[in-house]
């Protein structure tokens, strides 16, 4: 298997990513990120982002909780669900909000702007 350069998506804050890498390194020799673990983490963050979660908040939670991987916290799920029940987008990543708005606009669901 050959190593391929992994590009960190522009929707991940570079400072937050560096903090996560440092966090993993501080957890011990066998916990530092390598090209395979980086790829898997980025894939998980991509899926979470597509579900409307903020990848930078997820990385911060991993650091704060001492995790080696990334997970959706109960608080993040509750915040997202709270936003849904009010019909709003509370708790969604701003980029995701824009994607939803553009899709709705293209479908003609919102004919006029406020």
C-alpha positions in Angstrom: 0.0 0.0 0.0 1.4 3.4 -0.9 1.0 6.5 1.1 -0.9 9.2 -0.6 -0.9 12.8 0.5 -4.0 13.6 2.5 -5.5 17.0 2.1 -7.2 18.4 5.1 -10.5 19.9 3.9 -10.8 23.7 4.1 -13.9 23.4 6.3 -11.6 22.1 9.1 -9.9 25.0 11.0 -6.2 24.5 10.6 -5.5 25.5 14.2 -8.1 23.0 15.5 -6.6 20.2 13.4 -3.1 21.0 14.7 -4.5 20.9 18.3 -6.1 17.5 17.6 -2.8 16.1 16.1 -0.9 17.4 19.2 -3.5 15.9 21.5 -3.1 12.5 19.8 0.6 12.7 20.1 0.4 13.5 23.8 -1.8 10.4 24.4 1.2 8.3 23.7 3.5 6.8 21.1 0.9 4.5 19.6 -1.8 7.2 19.4 -0.1 9.7 17.1 -1.9 10.2 13.8 -0.6 8.4 10.8 -1.8 8.5 7.2 -4.3 5.7 7.7 -5.8 7.1 10.9 -5.9 10.6 9.4 -7.8 9.3 6.4 -10.3 7.5 8.6 -10.8 10.6 10.9 -11.4 12.8 7.9 -13.9 10.4 6.5 -15.8 10.3 9.7 -15.8 14.1 10.0 -17.0 14.4 6.4 -20.0 12.1 7.2 -20.8 14.1 10.3 -20.6 17.3 8.4 -23.0 15.9 5.8 -25.4 15.2 8.7 -25.2 18.9 9.7 -22.7 18.7 12.5 -19.7 21.1 12.9 -16.5 19.2 12.4 -14.5 21.7 14.4 -16.8 21.3 17.4 -16.4 17.5 17.1 -12.6 17.8 17.1 -12.7 20.1 20.1 -14.9 17.6 22.0 -12.5 14.8 21.2 -9.6 16.9 22.6 -11.6 17.9 25.7 -12.8 14.4 26.4 -9.4 12.8 25.8 -10.7 10.7 22.9 -8.5 9.2 20.2 -11.3 9.3 17.6 -14.2 11.6 16.8 -17.8 11.2 17.9 -21.1 13.1 18.1 -21.8 14.0 21.7 -25.2 13.9 23.3 -25.1 17.7 23.6 -24.5 18.1 19.8 -27.4 15.7 19.0 -29.7 17.5 21.4 -28.7 20.9 20.0 -29.4 19.7 16.4 -32.7 18.1 17.4 -33.8 21.2 19.3 -33.2 23.2 16.1 -35.3 20.8 14.1 -38.3 20.9 16.4 -38.5 24.7 16.1 -38.2 24.4 12.3 -34.9 26.2 12.4 -31.3 25.4 11.7 -29.9 26.0 15.2 -26.8 24.0 15.8 -26.0 23.4 12.2 -22.7 24.2 10.6 -23.1 27.6 8.7 -21.8 25.9 5.5 -24.4 23.2 5.9 -27.1 25.9 6.4 -26.0 27.6 3.2 -26.2 24.3 1.3 -29.7 23.6 2.6 -30.8 27.2 1.7 -29.4 26.9 -1.9 -31.1 23.5 -2.4 -34.4 24.9 -1.2 -34.0 28.0 -3.4 -33.2 25.9 -6.5 -36.3 23.8 -5.9 -38.4 27.0 -5.7 -39.3 26.4 -2.1 -38.6 30.0 -1.2 -39.7 32.4 -3.9 -38.7 35.6 -2.3 -36.0 36.7 0.0 -36.7 38.5 3.3 
